[in-house]
Amino acid sequence: MNTRTKADRATTTTAPASSRSRCNGACNGKCRCPKPDLTRPDMADLSRYPLVSTIRAVSFDADVVTIAWSDDGISRFHHGWLRENSPDPASRHPHSRERLVSPLDIPADLRPESVTLESPVALAVTWDMAGQPVSRFDAGWLRAHCYTRGDFIANPPRHLASLTPQPAYWNAVMYSDAMLRVWLRDYLETGWSVISGVPDEHDLSTVLGARIGVVRSSNFGFQFDVMSKAAPISNAYTASDLPLHTDMPHYELPPGTQILHCLRNDADGGESLLSDGVAVANLLRNEHPEAFRLLSQISVPFRFQDVDGDYNSRHRIIECDAAQNPIFVNWSNSTIAPLDADPEIMPNLRAAIRLFLTYLQDPRFLITLKLEAGQMLVFDNRRMLHGRKAFDPQTGGRHLQGCYLDTSEVLSRLRMLERDSGESEEPVEAVAVA
């Protein structure tokens, strides 16, 4: 279990000033930072970049530096891009590792004076203007950040059905970093997971949340209780059926991960529902391009209101990256506000929404499970829509405790675990896994 306290995190030591160290002192004397490879340039980056290929040859012209890789690949980097990513201490702070040089500090006409291959894994660029540092780059880092070869850049997988996660267990996830790393990898792949063997104690959703990262508060609180209430502020706090939805689209940035700990679920009904909205979006793009276009280009309004707050935001129901790959979905029947699209578009938009909701319930995508006491459901709130069948409070109780985290917390924790493990893993992309 992660036993670091706030005091531990706040206390720092200062790294030696005599040399550039990969450790910035935050490890409090117990360094968790990877040791530098003295045979490769230090990129002021704690991540390990696998040496996919060595550099065979380099050249440059008026615009770019061209790298010919030993595996016959070609990369091109613009001069200004290389200069602003120079890892030298004057360009990137030796302790924070954050960039110091601004694009405005780099002359628009800056050109290399020379480009030297110091070794098959080290590239040095000397600039043609006084006062500029020599920029040294690691081959693995350059390959990982290549932007001129599409096949070097990982695209999110395009699943066309909901996936089934591997079994997971509380003690393994909570007390073994190796198992937490495996579990997070699987969770990011499938978009959901059920953890079994959770103790019968309150507040454990936030305990798991803190094991991963920083728990995010919301208008529902730091932690919330999902149960039938006499005066509900949300349809989730009733015994009625709850259609498939994502949580909190009324926020500017909905949370990425939701954790729900089942404390009791012995009433008739109350089965949990999940559906992979990004997989449905991929299907729409392939089979219903006009519906996909409407849902990915037109924003719709969402609103949550109670006596303590009034939240409004707009989102596209399907959000895409620059290559039009679906990466997020936003939908809540409970908090959708009146649609306000152009009158000529409104009928087609409503038809597209109906088509999207219909596919969510298709057997390829719909997952139905009845959580048991001692289980914890974790899912990607920006990918997996969730819901609930109605239950009868006269036959028993249903009580879940939950909390939220941002996806950035999950990705950061996985990167840290991989860094600490010393294993060379594929880079974790800062996009939703679909």
C-alpha positions as a Markdown table, in Angstrom:
| # | Residue | x | y | z |
|---|---|---|---|---|
| 1 | Met | 0.0 | 0.0 | 0.0 |
| 2 | Asn | 1.2 | 3.5 | -0.7 |
| 3 | Thr | 2.1 | 4.9 | 2.7 |
| 4 | Arg | 3.6 | 8.2 | 1.7 |
| 5 | Thr | 2.3 | 11.0 | 3.8 |
| 6 | Lys | 1.7 | 14.7 | 3.0 |
| 7 | Ala | 4.8 | 15.4 | 5.0 |
| 8 | Asp | 6.8 | 13.0 | 3.0 |
| 9 | Arg | 5.7 | 14.6 | -0.2 |
| 10 | Ala | 6.4 | 18.1 | 1.1 |
| 11 | Thr | 9.9 | 17.4 | 2.4 |
| 12 | Thr | 12.6 | 17.6 | -0.2 |
| 13 | Thr | 16.4 | 17.5 | -0.3 |
| 14 | Thr | 18.6 | 19.4 | -2.7 |
| 15 | Ala | 20.5 | 17.5 | -5.4 |
| 16 | Pro | 24.2 | 18.1 | -5.7 |
| 17 | Ala | 24.9 | 21.3 | -7.6 |
| 18 | Ser | 28.2 | 19.9 | -9.0 |
| 19 | Ser | 26.6 | 17.9 | -11.8 |
| 20 | Arg | 23.3 | 17.5 | -13.5 |
| 21 | Ser | 21.4 | 14.8 | -11.6 |
| 22 | Arg | 18.3 | 13.0 | -12.8 |
| 23 | Cys | 17.0 | 13.2 | -9.2 |
| 24 | Asn | 15.5 | 16.5 | -8.3 |
| 25 | Gly | 15.5 | 15.7 | -4.5 |
| 26 | Ala | 11.8 | 14.9 | -4.2 |
| 27 | Cys | 12.7 | 11.3 | -3.4 |
| 28 | Asn | 13.5 | 12.4 | 0.1 |
| 29 | Gly | 16.8 | 10.5 | 0.2 |
| 30 | Lys | 15.3 | 7.3 | -1.2 |
| 31 | Cys | 15.9 | 7.9 | -4.8 |
| 32 | Arg | 13.4 | 6.4 | -7.1 |
| 33 | Cys | 14.7 | 8.1 | -10.2 |
| 34 | Pro | 16.3 | 5.9 | -12.9 |
| 35 | Lys | 20.1 | 6.1 | -13.1 |
| 36 | Pro | 21.4 | 7.8 | -16.2 |
| 37 | Asp | 22.9 | 5.8 | -19.0 |
| 38 | Leu | 26.3 | 7.5 | -19.4 |
| 39 | Thr | 26.6 | 6.1 | -22.9 |
| 40 | Arg | 23.6 | 8.2 | -24.1 |
| 41 | Pro | 22.9 | 11.9 | -23.9 |
| 42 | Asp | 20.8 | 13.0 | -20.9 |
| 43 | Met | 17.5 | 14.4 | -22.2 |
| 44 | Ala | 16.4 | 15.8 | -18.8 |
| 45 | Asp | 13.6 | 13.2 | -19.0 |
| 46 | Leu | 13.0 | 10.5 | -16.4 |
| 47 | Ser | 11.2 | 8.3 | -18.9 |
| 48 | Arg | 13.2 | 5.5 | -20.5 |
| 49 | Tyr | 13.1 | 5.6 | -24.3 |
| 50 | Pro | 13.9 | 2.2 | -25.9 |
| 51 | Leu | 16.6 | 2.3 | -28.6 |
| 52 | Val | 14.4 | 1.1 | -31.5 |
| 53 | Ser | 17.1 | 1.8 | -34.0 |
| 54 | Thr | 20.5 | 3.5 | -34.1 |
| 55 | Ile | 21.3 | 6.4 | -36.3 |
| 56 | Arg | 23.0 | 5.6 | -39.6 |
| 57 | Ala | 23.5 | 9.1 | -41.1 |
| 58 | Val | 22.5 | 12.7 | -40.6 |
| 59 | Ser | 22.3 | 15.7 | -42.9 |
| 60 | Phe | 20.6 | 19.1 | -42.9 |
| 61 | Asp | 19.4 | 21.8 | -45.2 |
| 62 | Ala | 17.8 | 25.2 | -44.8 |
| 63 | Asp | 14.7 | 23.9 | -43.0 |
| 64 | Val | 15.3 | 20.5 | -41.4 |
| 65 | Val | 17.8 | 18.0 | -40.0 |
| 66 | Thr | 17.3 | 14.6 | -41.6 |
| 67 | Ile | 18.1 | 11.4 | -39.8 |
| 68 | Ala | 18.5 | 8.1 | -41.6 |
| 69 | Trp | 17.9 | 5.2 | -39.2 |
| 70 | Ser | 19.7 | 1.8 | -39.3 |
| 71 | Asp | 16.3 | 0.2 | -39.9 |
| 72 | Asp | 15.9 | 2.3 | -43.1 |
| 73 | Gly | 13.5 | 4.7 | -41.5 |
| 74 | Ile | 13.7 | 8.5 | -42.2 |
| 75 | Ser | 12.9 | 11.3 | -39.7 |
| 76 | Arg | 13.0 | 15.0 | -40.3 |
| 77 | Phe | 13.1 | 17.7 | -37.6 |
| 78 | His | 12.7 | 21.4 | -38.1 |
| 79 | His | 15.6 | 23.5 | -36.7 |
| 80 | Gly | 13.4 | 25.6 | -34.4 |
| 81 | Trp | 11.8 | 22.4 | -33.0 |
| 82 | Leu | 15.2 | 20.9 | -32.2 |
| 83 | Arg | 16.4 | 24.2 | -30.5 |
| 84 | Glu | 13.3 | 24.5 | -28.3 |
| 85 | Asn | 13.7 | 20.9 | -27.2 |
| 86 | Ser | 17.4 | 21.2 | -26.4 |
| 87 | Pro | 18.1 | 19.4 | -23.1 |
| 88 | Asp | 21.0 | 21.6 | -22.0 |
| 89 | Pro | 20.7 | 23.2 | -18.6 |
| 90 | Ala | 20.2 | 26.7 | -20.0 |
| 91 | Ser | 17.2 | 25.5 | -22.0 |
| 92 | Arg | 15.7 | 23.0 | -19.5 |
| 93 | His | 15.9 | 23.5 | -15.7 |
| 94 | Pro | 18.2 | 20.8 | -14.2 |
| 95 | His | 15.9 | 20.1 | -11.3 |
| 96 | Ser | 12.4 | 20.8 | -12.4 |
| 97 | Arg | 13.2 | 19.5 | -15.9 |
| 98 | Glu | 10.7 | 22.1 | -17.3 |
| 99 | Arg | 11.5 | 24.1 | -20.4 |
| 100 | Leu | 13.2 | 27.5 | -19.9 |
| 101 | Val | 13.5 | 28.7 | -23.5 |
| 102 | Ser | 10.5 | 30.3 | -25.2 |
| 103 | Pro | 9.7 | 30.2 | -28.9 |
| 104 | Leu | 10.3 | 33.9 | -28.8 |
| 105 | Asp | 13.9 | 33.4 | -27.6 |
| 106 | Ile | 14.7 | 31.4 | -30.7 |
| 107 | Pro | 15.5 | 33.5 | -33.8 |
| 108 | Ala | 13.2 | 32.6 | -36.7 |
| 109 | Asp | 16.2 | 32.2 | -39.0 |
| 110 | Leu | 18.3 | 30.0 | -36.7 |
| 111 | Arg | 20.2 | 27.4 | -38.6 |
| 112 | Pro | 22.7 | 24.7 | -37.7 |
| 113 | Glu | 26.3 | 25.4 | -38.2 |
| 114 | Ser | 27.0 | 21.7 | -38.0 |
| 115 | Val | 25.2 | 18.5 | -37.2 |
| 116 | Thr | 27.4 | 15.7 | -35.9 |
| 117 | Leu | 26.8 | 12.1 | -35.2 |
| 118 | Glu | 28.9 | 11.7 | -32.1 |
| 119 | Ser | 27.9 | 8.0 | -31.9 |
| 120 | Pro | 25.1 | 5.8 | -33.3 |
| 121 | Val | 22.9 | 6.9 | -30.3 |
| 122 | Ala | 24.0 | 10.6 | -30.0 |
| 123 | Leu | 23.3 | 13.6 | -32.2 |
| 124 | Ala | 24.9 | 17.0 | -31.6 |
| 125 | Val | 23.7 | 20.2 | -33.2 |
| 126 | Thr | 25.9 | 23.4 | -33.2 |
| 127 | Trp | 23.9 | 26.5 | -34.0 |
| 128 | Asp | 25.1 | 29.3 | -36.3 |
| 129 | Met | 24.5 | 32.2 | -33.9 |
| 130 | Ala | 26.5 | 33.3 | -30.9 |
| 131 | Gly | 25.1 | 32.5 | -27.4 |
| 132 | Gln | 23.3 | 29.3 | -28.5 |
| 133 | Pro | 24.2 | 26.1 | -26.7 |
| 134 | Val | 25.3 | 22.9 | -28.4 |
| 135 | Ser | 22.1 | 20.7 | -28.4 |
| 136 | Arg | 22.7 | 17.0 | -27.9 |
| 137 | Phe | 19.9 | 14.5 | -28.5 |
| 138 | Asp | 19.5 | 10.8 | -27.7 |
| 139 | Ala | 18.5 | 8.5 | -30.5 |
| 140 | Gly | 15.7 | 6.8 | -28.5 |
| 141 | Trp | 14.2 | 10.1 | -27.5 |
| 142 | Leu | 14.3 | 11.4 | -31.1 |
| 143 | Arg | 12.6 | 8.3 | -32.5 |
| 144 | Ala | 9.9 | 8.4 | -29.8 |
| 145 | His | 9.2 | 12.1 | -30.6 |
| 146 | Cys | 9.4 | 11.8 | -34.4 |
| 147 | Tyr | 6.5 | 13.7 | -36.0 |
| 148 | Thr | 7.4 | 13.3 | -39.7 |
| 149 | Arg | 6.7 | 9.5 | -40.0 |
| 150 | Gly | 3.1 | 8.5 | -39.4 |
| 151 | Asp | 4.1 | 4.9 | -38.7 |
| 152 | Phe | 6.3 | 6.0 | -35.8 |
| 153 | Ile | 3.2 | 7.5 | -34.0 |
| 154 | Ala | 0.9 | 5.2 | -32.1 |
| 155 | Asn | -2.8 | 5.6 | -32.9 |
| 156 | Pro | -5.4 | 4.5 | -30.5 |
| 157 | Pro | -6.7 | 1.0 | -31.2 |
| 158 | Arg | -10.1 | 0.9 | -32.9 |
| 159 | His | -12.1 | -1.7 | -31.0 |
| 160 | Leu | -15.5 | -2.5 | -32.4 |
| 161 | Ala | -16.9 | -4.3 | -29.3 |
| 162 | Ser | -16.7 | -4.0 | -25.6 |
| 163 | Leu | -13.7 | -5.9 | -24.1 |
| 164 | Thr | -13.5 | -8.2 | -21.0 |
| 165 | Pro | -10.9 | -7.4 | -18.4 |
| 166 | Gln | -8.8 | -9.8 | -16.5 |
| 167 | Pro | -9.8 | -10.7 | -12.9 |
| 168 | Ala | -8.4 | -8.4 | -10.2 |
| 169 | Tyr | -8.1 | -8.6 | -6.5 |
| 170 | Trp | -8.0 | -6.0 | -3.7 |
| 171 | Asn | -4.9 | -7.2 | -1.9 |
| 172 | Ala | -2.9 | -7.6 | -5.1 |
| 173 | Val | -3.8 | -4.1 | -6.4 |
| 174 | Met | -3.3 | -2.4 | -3.0 |
| 175 | Tyr | -0.2 | -4.1 | -1.7 |
| 176 | Ser | 1.9 | -5.0 | -4.8 |
| 177 | Asp | 3.2 | -2.3 | -7.2 |
| 178 | Ala | 3.9 | -5.0 | -9.8 |
| 179 | Met | 0.2 | -6.2 | -9.7 |
| 180 | Leu | -1.0 | -2.6 | -9.7 |
| 181 | Arg | 1.0 | -1.9 | -12.8 |
| 182 | Val | -0.5 | -5.0 | -14.5 |
| 183 | Trp | -4.0 | -4.0 | -13.5 |
| 184 | Leu | -3.7 | -0.4 | -14.7 |
| 185 | Arg | -2.4 | -1.7 | -18.1 |
| 186 | Asp | -5.4 | -4.0 | -18.4 |
| 187 | Tyr | -7.8 | -1.3 | -17.2 |
| 188 | Leu | -6.6 | 1.2 | -19.8 |
| 189 | Glu | -6.9 | -1.4 | -22.5 |
| 190 | Thr | -10.5 | -2.6 | -21.7 |
| 191 | Gly | -11.9 | 0.6 | -20.1 |
| 192 | Trp | -13.3 | -1.2 | -17.1 |
| 193 | Ser | -12.5 | -3.6 | -14.3 |
| 194 | Val | -14.1 | -5.4 | -11.3 |
| 195 | Ile | -11.9 | -5.8 | -8.2 |
| 196 | Ser | -12.9 | -8.6 | -5.9 |
| 197 | Gly | -12.1 | -9.2 | -2.2 |
| 198 | Val | -12.7 | -5.6 | -1.1 |
| 199 | Pro | -13.1 | -5.4 | 2.7 |
| 200 | Asp | -16.6 | -4.5 | 4.1 |
| 201 | Glu | -15.5 | -1.0 | 5.1 |
| 202 | His | -16.7 | 2.5 | 4.1 |
| 203 | Asp | -14.4 | 5.0 | 2.3 |
| 204 | Leu | -12.4 | 2.4 | 0.4 |
| 205 | Ser | -13.2 | 3.9 | -3.0 |
| 206 | Thr | -11.1 | 6.9 | -2.0 |
| 207 | Val | -8.4 | 4.6 | -0.6 |
| 208 | Leu | -8.0 | 3.0 | -4.0 |
| 209 | Gly | -8.2 | 6.4 | -5.6 |
| 210 | Ala | -5.4 | 7.7 | -3.5 |
| 211 | Arg | -3.4 | 4.6 | -4.3 |
| 212 | Ile | -3.6 | 5.7 | -7.9 |
| 213 | Gly | -3.4 | 9.4 | -7.6 |
| 214 | Val | -5.3 | 12.5 | -6.5 |
| 215 | Val | -9.0 | 12.0 | -6.0 |
| 216 | Arg | -11.1 | 14.7 | -7.7 |
| 217 | Ser | -14.0 | 16.3 | -5.8 |
| 218 | Ser | -17.2 | 17.4 | -7.6 |
| 219 | Asn | -20.6 | 18.9 | -6.9 |
| 220 | Phe | -21.4 | 15.4 | -5.5 |
| 221 | Gly | -18.6 | 15.7 | -2.9 |
| 222 | Phe | -15.2 | 14.1 | -2.4 |
| 223 | Gln | -16.9 | 10.8 | -2.1 |
| 224 | Phe | -20.5 | 10.0 | -2.8 |
| 225 | Asp | -23.1 | 7.4 | -1.8 |
| 226 | Val | -25.2 | 5.9 | -4.6 |
| 227 | Met | -28.4 | 4.7 | -2.9 |
| 228 | Ser | -32.1 | 5.3 | -3.0 |
| 229 | Lys | -32.8 | 8.6 | -1.1 |
| 230 | Ala | -36.0 | 10.3 | -0.1 |
| 231 | Ala | -35.0 | 13.6 | -1.7 |
| 232 | Pro | -32.5 | 12.8 | -4.5 |
| 233 | Ile | -30.5 | 15.5 | -6.2 |
| 234 | Ser | -29.7 | 13.0 | -9.0 |
| 235 | Asn | -31.6 | 10.2 | -10.7 |
| 236 | Ala | -28.7 | 8.0 | -9.6 |
| 237 | Tyr | -30.0 | 8.4 | -6.0 |
| 238 | Thr | -33.3 | 6.6 | -6.8 |
| 239 | Ala | -34.4 | 3.0 | -7.4 |
| 240 | Ser | -35.4 | 3.7 | -11.0 |
| 241 | Asp | -33.7 | 2.4 | -14.0 |
| 242 | Leu | -30.8 | 4.6 | -15.0 |
| 243 | Pro | -30.1 | 4.7 | -18.8 |
| 244 | Leu | -26.5 | 4.4 | -20.1 |
| 245 | His | -24.6 | 7.7 | -19.5 |
| 246 | Thr | -21.3 | 9.3 | -18.7 |
| 247 | Asp | -21.0 | 11.3 | -15.5 |
| 248 | Met | -20.7 | 15.0 | -15.2 |
| 249 | Pro | -20.9 | 16.3 | -18.8 |
| 250 | His | -22.2 | 19.4 | -17.1 |
| 251 | Tyr | -18.6 | 20.1 | -16.1 |
| 252 | Glu | -16.1 | 21.8 | -18.5 |
| 253 | Leu | -13.9 | 18.7 | -18.1 |
| 254 | Pro | -15.7 | 15.5 | -17.0 |
| 255 | Pro | -13.6 | 13.1 | -14.8 |
| 256 | Gly | -11.8 | 10.3 | -16.6 |
| 257 | Thr | -12.1 | 7.5 | -14.0 |
| 258 | Gln | -14.9 | 6.5 | -11.7 |
| 259 | Ile | -14.6 | 4.0 | -8.8 |
| 260 | Leu | -17.7 | 2.4 | -7.3 |
| 261 | His | -17.4 | 0.2 | -4.2 |
| 262 | Cys | -20.4 | -2.1 | -3.7 |
| 263 | Leu | -21.3 | -2.3 | 0.0 |
| 264 | Arg | -24.7 | -3.9 | -0.4 |
| 265 | Asn | -26.7 | -5.2 | -3.4 |
| 266 | Asp | -29.2 | -7.7 | -2.3 |
| 267 | Ala | -32.4 | -6.1 | -3.6 |
| 268 | Asp | -34.2 | -7.6 | -6.6 |
| 269 | Gly | -32.8 | -5.9 | -9.8 |
| 270 | Gly | -30.1 | -3.3 | -9.7 |
| 271 | Glu | -27.8 | -4.9 | -12.3 |
| 272 | Ser | -25.0 | -2.6 | -13.5 |
| 273 | Leu | -24.8 | -1.8 | -17.2 |
| 274 | Leu | -21.7 | -0.8 | -19.2 |
| 275 | Ser | -21.2 | -0.1 | -22.9 |
| 276 | Asp | -18.1 | 1.0 | -24.8 |
| 277 | Gly | -19.1 | 4.3 | -26.3 |
| 278 | Val | -15.8 | 4.8 | -28.2 |
| 279 | Ala | -16.2 | 1.4 | -29.8 |
| 280 | Val | -19.7 | 2.4 | -30.8 |
| 281 | Ala | -18.3 | 5.7 | -32.2 |
| 282 | Asn | -15.8 | 3.7 | -34.3 |
| 283 | Leu | -18.7 | 1.7 | -35.7 |
| 284 | Leu | -20.7 | 4.8 | -36.6 |
| 285 | Arg | -17.7 | 6.3 | -38.4 |
| 286 | Asn | -17.3 | 3.1 | -40.4 |
| 287 | Glu | -21.0 | 2.4 | -41.1 |
| 288 | His | -22.9 | 5.6 | -40.6 |
| 289 | Pro | -20.6 | 8.5 | -41.5 |
| 290 | Glu | -23.2 | 11.2 | -41.6 |
| 291 | Ala | -24.4 | 10.4 | -38.1 |
| 292 | Phe | -20.8 | 10.3 | -36.9 |
| 293 | Arg | -20.2 | 13.7 | -38.5 |
| 294 | Leu | -23.1 | 15.3 | -36.7 |
| 295 | Leu | -22.3 | 13.8 | -33.3 |
| 296 | Ser | -18.6 | 14.7 | -33.6 |
| 297 | Gln | -19.1 | 18.2 | -34.9 |
| 298 | Ile | -22.1 | 19.7 | -33.1 |
| 299 | Ser | -21.9 | 20.5 | -29.4 |
| 300 | Val | -24.9 | 19.9 | -27.2 |
| 301 | Pro | -25.8 | 21.5 | -23.8 |
| 302 | Phe | -25.8 | 19.8 | -20.5 |
| 303 | Arg | -27.0 | 21.1 | -17.2 |
| 304 | Phe | -27.1 | 20.0 | -13.5 |
| 305 | Gln | -29.1 | 22.1 | -11.0 |
| 306 | Asp | -29.9 | 21.8 | -7.3 |
| 307 | Val | -30.2 | 24.2 | -4.4 |
| 308 | Asp | -26.4 | 24.5 | -4.1 |
| 309 | Gly | -25.3 | 24.9 | -7.7 |
| 310 | Asp | -26.2 | 25.4 | -11.3 |
| 311 | Tyr | -23.7 | 23.8 | -13.7 |
| 312 | Asn | -23.8 | 24.2 | -17.5 |
| 313 | Ser | -21.4 | 23.0 | -20.2 |
| 314 | Arg | -21.4 | 22.0 | -23.8 |
| 315 | His | -19.7 | 19.0 | -25.4 |
| 316 | Arg | -19.7 | 17.1 | -28.6 |
| 317 | Ile | -21.3 | 13.7 | -28.0 |
| 318 | Ile | -18.3 | 12.1 | -29.7 |
| 319 | Glu | -14.9 | 13.9 | -29.3 |
| 320 | Cys | -12.1 | 13.1 | -31.7 |
| 321 | Asp | -8.4 | 13.7 | -32.0 |
| 322 | Ala | -6.9 | 15.6 | -34.9 |
| 323 | Ala | -7.0 | 12.5 | -37.1 |
| 324 | Gln | -10.8 | 12.1 | -36.4 |
| 325 | Asn | -10.2 | 9.1 | -34.1 |
| 326 | Pro | -12.9 | 8.9 | -31.5 |
| 327 | Ile | -11.3 | 9.3 | -28.0 |
| 328 | Phe | -14.1 | 10.5 | -25.7 |
| 329 | Val | -17.9 | 10.3 | -25.4 |
| 330 | Asn | -20.3 | 12.6 | -23.5 |
| 331 | Trp | -23.9 | 11.7 | -22.9 |
| 332 | Ser | -26.4 | 11.8 | -20.1 |
| 333 | Asn | -30.1 | 11.6 | -20.6 |
| 334 | Ser | -30.6 | 12.9 | -17.1 |
| 335 | Thr | -28.7 | 16.2 | -17.6 |
| 336 | Ile | -29.0 | 16.9 | -21.3 |
| 337 | Ala | -30.4 | 20.4 | -21.7 |
| 338 | Pro | -32.9 | 21.3 | -24.5 |
| 339 | Leu | -31.1 | 20.8 | -27.8 |
| 340 | Asp | -30.5 | 24.1 | -29.6 |
| 341 | Ala | -29.1 | 23.1 | -33.0 |
| 342 | Asp | -30.0 | 24.8 | -36.2 |
| 343 | Pro | -33.6 | 24.0 | -37.2 |
| 344 | Glu | -32.4 | 22.4 | -40.5 |
| 345 | Ile | -30.0 | 20.1 | -38.6 |
| 346 | Met | -32.2 | 19.3 | -35.6 |
| 347 | Pro | -34.1 | 16.3 | -37.1 |
| 348 | Asn | -30.9 | 14.6 | -38.3 |
| 349 | Leu | -29.1 | 15.4 | -35.1 |
| 350 | Arg | -31.9 | 13.7 | -33.0 |
| 351 | Ala | -31.8 | 10.7 | -35.4 |
| 352 | Ala | -28.1 | 10.4 | -35.0 |
| 353 | Ile | -28.5 | 10.5 | -31.2 |
| 354 | Arg | -31.1 | 7.7 | -31.4 |
| 355 | Leu | -28.8 | 5.7 | -33.5 |
| 356 | Phe | -25.9 | 6.1 | -31.1 |
| 357 | Leu | -28.1 | 5.1 | -28.1 |
| 358 | Thr | -29.5 | 2.1 | -30.0 |
| 359 | Tyr | -26.0 | 0.7 | -30.8 |
| 360 | Leu | -25.0 | 1.2 | -27.1 |
| 361 | Gln | -27.5 | -1.5 | -26.3 |
| 362 | Asp | -26.3 | -3.8 | -29.0 |
| 363 | Pro | -25.1 | -7.2 | -27.6 |
| 364 | Arg | -21.6 | -6.5 | -29.0 |
| 365 | Phe | -21.3 | -3.6 | -26.7 |
| 366 | Leu | -23.7 | -3.9 | -23.7 |
| 367 | Ile | -22.3 | -5.5 | -20.6 |
| 368 | Thr | -24.6 | -6.5 | -17.7 |
| 369 | Leu | -23.4 | -7.6 | -14.3 |
| 370 | Lys | -24.7 | -7.6 | -10.8 |
| 371 | Leu | -22.1 | -6.3 | -8.4 |
| 372 | Glu | -21.8 | -8.2 | -5.1 |
| 373 | Ala | -20.8 | -6.7 | -1.8 |
| 374 | Gly | -17.0 | -6.7 | -1.7 |
| 375 | Gln | -16.6 | -5.8 | -5.3 |
| 376 | Met | -15.4 | -2.6 | -6.8 |
| 377 | Leu | -16.2 | -1.4 | -10.3 |
| 378 | Val | -13.7 | 0.9 | -11.9 |
| 379 | Phe | -14.4 | 2.3 | -15.4 |
| 380 | Asp | -13.3 | 5.0 | -17.8 |
| 381 | Asn | -16.0 | 7.6 | -17.6 |
| 382 | Arg | -15.0 | 9.2 | -20.9 |
| 383 | Arg | -15.2 | 6.0 | -22.8 |
| 384 | Met | -17.6 | 3.6 | -21.0 |
| 385 | Leu | -21.2 | 4.6 | -20.5 |
| 386 | His | -22.7 | 3.1 | -17.4 |
| 387 | Gly | -26.2 | 2.6 | -16.1 |
| 388 | Arg | -28.4 | 0.5 | -13.8 |
| 389 | Lys | -31.5 | -1.6 | -14.0 |
| 390 | Ala | -34.3 | -0.6 | -11.6 |
| 391 | Phe | -34.4 | -2.3 | -8.2 |
| 392 | Asp | -37.0 | -2.9 | -5.5 |
| 393 | Pro | -36.0 | -1.4 | -2.2 |
| 394 | Gln | -38.7 | -3.5 | -0.5 |
| 395 | Thr | -36.7 | -6.6 | -1.2 |
| 396 | Gly | -33.3 | -5.4 | 0.0 |
| 397 | Gly | -30.7 | -2.7 | -0.2 |
| 398 | Arg | -28.3 | -1.3 | -2.8 |
| 399 | His | -25.5 | 0.9 | -1.7 |
| 400 | Leu | -22.4 | 1.9 | -3.6 |
| 401 | Gln | -19.7 | 4.4 | -2.6 |
| 402 | Gly | -17.8 | 6.2 | -5.3 |
| 403 | Cys | -15.3 | 8.8 | -6.3 |
| 404 | Tyr | -13.6 | 10.3 | -9.4 |
| 405 | Leu | -10.1 | 10.7 | -10.7 |
| 406 | Asp | -8.8 | 12.4 | -13.8 |
| 407 | Thr | -7.2 | 10.2 | -16.5 |
| 408 | Ser | -4.0 | 12.1 | -16.1 |
| 409 | Glu | -3.7 | 10.5 | -12.6 |
| 410 | Val | -4.0 | 7.0 | -13.9 |
| 411 | Leu | -1.5 | 7.6 | -16.7 |
| 412 | Ser | 1.0 | 9.2 | -14.4 |
| 413 | Arg | 0.7 | 6.4 | -11.9 |
| 414 | Leu | 1.4 | 3.8 | -14.6 |
| 415 | Arg | 4.4 | 5.7 | -15.9 |
| 416 | Met | 5.8 | 5.9 | -12.4 |
| 417 | Leu | 5.3 | 2.2 | -11.8 |
| 418 | Glu | 7.0 | 1.4 | -15.1 |
| 419 | Arg | 9.8 | 3.7 | -14.4 |
| 420 | Asp | 10.3 | 2.2 | -10.9 |
| 421 | Ser | 10.1 | -1.3 | -12.3 |
| 422 | Gly | 13.2 | -0.8 | -14.5 |
| 423 | Glu | 11.4 | -2.5 | -17.3 |
| 424 | Ser | 11.3 | -1.0 | -20.8 |
| 425 | Glu | 7.6 | -0.6 | -21.7 |
| 426 | Glu | 5.9 | 1.0 | -24.6 |
| 427 | Pro | 5.2 | 4.7 | -24.0 |
| 428 | Val | 1.8 | 5.5 | -22.4 |
| 429 | Glu | 0.0 | 7.9 | -24.7 |
| 430 | Ala | -1.8 | 10.8 | -23.1 |
| 431 | Val | -5.0 | 10.0 | -25.0 |
| 432 | Ala | -8.0 | 7.9 | -24.1 |
| 433 | Val | -7.5 | 4.2 | -25.0 |
| 434 | Ala | -10.4 | 3.2 | -27.1 |
